[in-house]
Amino acid sequence: MKKQITIFLISSVIAMLLCGCTQQNETAPDKSSSTGSSVSAASEKAQEEVSSKVSVDSEGVVYNEEGEVLSTPSKYISTTQMEFNVSDEAAAKVNENLRVSFFTTKKELDDFYSSNKDKYSLDKPESGSDFKTVTKDLTDDYFKVYNVMVVLQSYDKEKELEIGDTYNGDKGVVLDIYRDEPASADKAAYTMNIICYSKDEVSKAPEINFLPAGTMYADESDPDVIVSVVGGADDE
């Protein structure tokens, strides 16, 4: 009987201690929660102060409270460009002044090559490397990030053809090309330009805006826009 009473007393003491701990935990202030709330409130206040000092217009231009321009969104799009020097003789037989093809996968590019290698003599260029060599870096991994546009076109061989800017226009993406139509068949030359765009920026073929040859400005349109020219038609 004495043993049973002792066990009961010990159990009672343990129960009292546990109750005390529970009450203490329930009444203790949550310092971490209080600190987190203070930091969050301070962060929100700072953001509100910054927001009140800048404004953004409908075109995305950001101004400070004095009305000075802080940043402007660029309408220009970065590109990587290559050129395949298509055979003038082969292209003249096809008699196409302009052909635009847009590819989102390597298979689509491979199908284009298979269907047109004889038609445009893609294995026998006017000079330089063949089509497969020019496009060797356009792999499946490349197409995970980029889309590719191929433009076959004629131009007056007495004047240069230049690929200009790609940019966001009022109704979509636009590509400027500076060239003159050949006045006669004997003045016609042909070229195949390969232009690569980030999938995030260009998801379909841009509209082409033709401008007179020799009128392109030499200055860059935007210092943050990169135009990479890879190789050239005369490279071996």
Legacy VTK file of the C-alpha trace (Angstrom):
# vtk DataFile Version 3.0
C-alpha trace
ASCII
DATASET POLYDATA
POINTS 236 float
0.000 0.000 0.000
2.853 2.392 0.791
4.394 1.629 -2.585
1.140 2.466 -4.389
0.841 5.844 -2.582
4.434 6.740 -3.467
3.825 6.045 -7.158
0.646 8.155 -7.053
2.487 11.083 -5.483
5.293 10.917 -8.043
2.742 10.819 -10.843
0.985 13.859 -9.420
4.240 15.836 -9.219
5.098 15.007 -12.854
1.625 16.061 -13.935
1.985 19.393 -12.115
5.361 20.022 -13.704
4.016 19.295 -17.167
1.083 21.637 -16.626
3.456 24.372 -15.521
5.619 23.968 -18.604
2.599 24.047 -20.891
1.244 27.211 -19.359
4.632 28.872 -19.546
4.979 28.017 -23.227
1.501 29.321 -23.954
2.078 32.654 -22.243
5.652 33.280 -23.472
5.805 35.953 -26.211
6.795 34.796 -29.717
9.850 36.980 -30.305
10.595 35.524 -33.728
7.066 36.216 -34.947
7.236 39.765 -33.629
10.617 40.349 -35.283
9.408 38.895 -38.599
6.355 41.146 -38.564
8.509 44.196 -37.900
10.879 43.375 -40.761
7.970 42.705 -43.120
6.292 45.977 -42.171
9.545 47.899 -42.671
10.078 46.272 -46.069
6.551 47.116 -47.203
6.984 50.696 -46.017
10.262 51.028 -47.932
8.626 49.668 -51.084
5.754 52.112 -50.729
8.198 55.005 -50.374
10.112 53.938 -53.500
6.868 53.442 -55.443
5.674 56.905 -54.466
8.864 58.427 -55.884
8.683 56.831 -59.344
6.025 56.611 -62.030
5.620 54.505 -65.185
3.786 55.695 -68.282
1.792 53.593 -70.739
4.894 52.854 -72.834
6.873 51.530 -69.862
9.122 54.584 -69.388
10.047 55.024 -65.711
10.320 58.567 -64.229
11.474 59.807 -60.819
9.553 62.376 -58.763
11.320 65.227 -60.580
10.078 63.893 -63.918
13.503 62.670 -65.047
13.665 59.451 -67.099
15.147 56.570 -65.089
14.785 53.824 -67.683
13.151 53.110 -71.024
12.176 49.699 -72.416
14.115 48.810 -75.563
12.034 47.956 -78.593
15.044 46.370 -80.308
15.724 42.620 -80.280
19.119 40.903 -80.150
19.967 38.530 -83.019
22.576 36.086 -84.218
23.065 36.180 -87.989
24.697 33.874 -90.505
24.814 33.903 -94.283
24.799 31.067 -96.793
26.005 32.157 -100.215
23.395 30.374 -102.279
24.201 29.631 -105.911
22.878 32.465 -108.087
22.433 30.008 -110.961
20.352 27.594 -108.889
18.259 30.344 -107.292
17.626 32.014 -110.645
16.168 28.773 -112.005
13.713 28.688 -109.112
12.950 32.368 -109.815
11.948 33.351 -106.263
12.516 36.965 -105.260
11.704 36.217 -101.640
11.188 33.101 -99.526
10.861 33.223 -95.728
10.991 30.069 -93.583
10.707 29.983 -89.783
11.845 27.028 -87.668
11.219 26.208 -84.012
12.951 22.784 -83.966
16.031 21.202 -85.490
13.829 18.675 -87.281
12.073 21.479 -89.144
15.454 22.856 -90.230
16.622 19.376 -91.289
13.409 18.880 -93.288
14.027 22.214 -95.038
17.527 21.071 -95.981
16.329 17.677 -97.250
13.543 19.218 -99.341
15.646 22.015 -100.846
19.258 20.788 -101.045
18.942 20.041 -104.763
16.580 22.907 -105.559
19.004 25.538 -104.206
22.245 23.535 -104.468
22.705 23.753 -100.686
25.680 21.377 -100.890
27.288 23.483 -103.637
27.259 27.150 -102.615
28.417 30.013 -104.803
31.422 30.246 -102.472
32.318 29.385 -98.893
30.857 26.609 -96.754
27.873 24.412 -97.591
24.554 24.793 -95.782
25.116 21.948 -93.301
28.460 23.408 -92.249
27.067 26.935 -91.878
24.254 25.653 -89.635
26.231 22.998 -87.721
25.810 24.786 -84.379
22.015 24.874 -84.661
21.529 21.712 -82.602
18.547 20.375 -80.645
19.910 22.126 -77.540
20.177 25.379 -79.476
16.529 25.145 -80.477
15.528 24.810 -76.827
16.394 28.497 -76.481
16.245 29.964 -79.998
14.068 30.013 -83.117
15.624 30.336 -86.566
14.462 32.233 -89.644
15.863 31.644 -93.136
15.370 34.371 -95.740
16.205 33.672 -99.375
16.020 36.815 -101.503
17.216 38.450 -104.677
18.804 41.901 -104.843
20.577 44.259 -107.206
24.150 42.954 -107.277
25.474 46.455 -108.021
24.336 47.488 -104.516
24.757 45.891 -101.108
22.038 44.048 -99.246
22.024 44.709 -95.497
20.091 43.094 -92.651
18.888 45.848 -90.331
17.263 45.913 -86.902
14.647 43.572 -85.560
12.267 45.397 -83.248
8.792 45.450 -81.722
6.522 47.498 -83.972
2.945 48.646 -83.453
1.500 45.386 -84.797
4.236 42.894 -83.949
7.900 42.113 -84.552
9.502 43.738 -87.613
12.775 43.101 -89.455
14.282 45.866 -91.602
16.097 44.770 -94.765
17.897 47.270 -96.979
17.972 46.200 -100.636
16.962 47.185 -104.140
15.101 44.884 -106.505
17.220 43.936 -109.539
16.214 45.909 -112.629
16.796 42.880 -114.839
17.736 39.195 -114.576
21.382 39.853 -115.443
21.646 42.250 -112.468
20.158 39.808 -109.960
22.139 38.214 -107.155
20.801 35.938 -104.419
21.603 35.364 -100.782
20.278 33.236 -97.937
20.333 34.919 -94.529
19.925 32.860 -91.343
18.709 34.906 -88.363
18.331 33.476 -84.857
16.045 34.860 -82.157
15.361 34.038 -78.523
12.107 32.058 -78.254
11.019 34.401 -75.456
11.202 37.402 -77.803
10.233 36.066 -81.229
7.795 33.160 -81.587
6.911 33.552 -85.282
8.441 35.037 -88.411
8.814 38.837 -88.166
7.188 41.056 -90.749
9.812 42.238 -93.233
10.093 45.948 -93.932
12.093 46.633 -97.092
14.035 49.891 -97.307
16.291 51.330 -100.049
19.801 49.908 -100.223
22.529 52.016 -98.639
20.263 53.945 -96.269
20.978 51.976 -93.087
22.582 53.981 -90.279
25.904 52.705 -88.997
25.143 53.564 -85.353
23.736 50.895 -83.063
20.073 51.360 -82.296
20.496 50.401 -78.644
23.769 49.757 -76.770
22.145 46.873 -74.838
21.051 45.026 -77.993
23.527 42.490 -79.362
23.779 41.621 -83.048
26.192 38.726 -83.561
27.378 37.910 -87.071
28.722 34.357 -87.192
31.109 33.473 -90.019
30.386 34.727 -93.515
29.491 33.575 -96.976
33.105 33.561 -98.114
34.490 31.662 -95.099
35.884 28.216 -95.825
LINES 1 237
236 0 1 2 3 4 5 6 7 8 9 10 11 12 13 14 15 16 17 18 19 20 21 22 23 24 25 26 27 28 29 30 31 32 33 34 35 36 37 38 39 40 41 42 43 44 45 46 47 48 49 50 51 52 53 54 55 56 57 58 59 60 61 62 63 64 65 66 67 68 69 70 71 72 73 74 75 76 77 78 79 80 81 82 83 84 85 86 87 88 89 90 91 92 93 94 95 96 97 98 99 100 101 102 103 104 105 106 107 108 109 110 111 112 113 114 115 116 117 118 119 120 121 122 123 124 125 126 127 128 129 130 131 132 133 134 135 136 137 138 139 140 141 142 143 144 145 146 147 148 149 150 151 152 153 154 155 156 157 158 159 160 161 162 163 164 165 166 167 168 169 170 171 172 173 174 175 176 177 178 179 180 181 182 183 184 185 186 187 188 189 190 191 192 193 194 195 196 197 198 199 200 201 202 203 204 205 206 207 208 209 210 211 212 213 214 215 216 217 218 219 220 221 222 223 224 225 226 227 228 229 230 231 232 233 234 235
